[in-house]
Amino acid sequence: MALEATVRPWMCRVSALVFAALMSLTPAAAAQAVDDVFSFSEEDLFSRDEDGWFSADEDQLFSFDEDALFGGGGLLSDVEEPAAHALEEVFLVRDRVDVGGSYRAALSARRAWSSAGEELFSDVSLNAGGTLYLDARPRRDVRAFVKLKGDGVWAEENADAEVMLHELFADFVLGERAFFRVGKQTVTWGVGYFFSPADVINVGRIDPEDPEAEREGPVAVRLHVPSGRSNWYGYVLVDGRPDQGWRVALAPKAEFVMGRSELGVGMYLRDDRAPRAMATLSTSAGPVSVFGELVLSKGSDRLFVRRTTPTFLNPLGLEFFRDEKTLFVHTTAGARYTFSDPDARFSITAAGQYYYDGEGHDGTGRHYGALSISGSHERLKNVGVATFWLGNLSEGSGTVTVSADYGGWRHVRPSVSFSRAYGDPGSELAPAGAASMLTVSISVGGSF
């Protein structure tokens, strides 16, 4: 059984150079411009990997985080309202160095079978990983943050592990108005939960079966200028390798608060990519939280297939091409609702979202939907139950998962889930056709 451990060296070198340049600023050069500081709380420290469409951890799937759903990277998102202290003291009064992290492991047994009752596969696997971070403030006006992330999967016939630099950035402020973050960072861009076409910044994409997992962010310089209840952002994103050259993208963004609603608009510009414009909206209709995204792109970064004249070298008469002129539309809308009984006897949370992928193929991959419902009742004690549906509405494939877990122990959580895939063989969400899978697992996790 082979074990592979990799670290992304080019990313480490770029972030380290940016970090070193920032930290070399002399106090004399910065003293006239620095009076305040911008600080973000650490990102979610508990995340995990998935083995496929059916292996979701229901504890991750059906717990909803309001900041993850509607957060806009606001300046005061993780700070309590000060009582009798100046605003800058709220940000600056904290330990100079904070070291911590998280750990997790899950032992799972799975068995899948076809609609005819034939066994497709069965296995036992161990998923483990964690994070380690250091949050330091070497000077009153500078904050530095670094996080390493490790993930590993050990199955009966193979093993794979990875250690990567997840974040390495520094925060500083100029002129009491302009807040900078420099280095590899996770970006809040988009308000979608299961799908987020507006998130064109982060390297990682949302997994609909694990929507709250941390996503890998870019190497970037971010400028944030708050103005009343509005926020203005500018990103310079760097991608590439020394032997292949560097590519730079520009991404301006603005957020406006209007009553109970927040509107965001932005653009993404890079010379080798299709330019994109986006808009996001998060609001509420009574007790229901509502969110939506709209993205327009001139051309596409995807390769399309079209028919051409068959030849000896191309007997099927098919060729790949890139569309650089068509205006493509991506849009998504969703809602979330949570109800808790006033007597604390039960609670229920539901979230649903629709996604239209304008760059998808006709009849096979343009319309998607996702829905999750979870709840608990006092008669069930510490047992939580949930159901999750993910569907490709264009071709009629999808998965439905029903699960239950026990949360009465502090760090240990046993769970059981049953998943059913439906659709024709070769479809996106049911490649083997209609099939079922039973998963029993026990997980251990915590933070330090």
Secondary structure, DSSP 8 states (H G I E B T S, - for coil): --------HHHHHHHHHHHHHHHT--HHHHHTT-S---------------SSTT---HHHHT---HHHHH----TTTT----SSS-HHHHHH-S-SEEEEEEEEEEEEEEEEEETTS-EEEEEEEEEEEEEEEEEEEEETTEEEEEEEEEEEEE-SS-EEEEEEEEEEEEEEEETTTEEEEEEE--------SS--TT--S-SS--BTTBTTS-----EEEEEEEEETTEEEEEEEEEEEETTTEEEEEEEEEEEEEETTEEEEEEEEB-TTS--EEEEEEEEEETTEEEEEEEEEEES-SS-EEEE----SS-TT-EEEE---SSEEEEEEEEEEEEEE-TTSSEEEEEEEEEEEETTS-TTTSSEEEEEEEEEEEGGGTTEEEEEEEEEETTTTEEEEEEEEEE--SSSEEEEEEEEEEES-TT-SS-TTSSEEEEEEEEEEEEE-
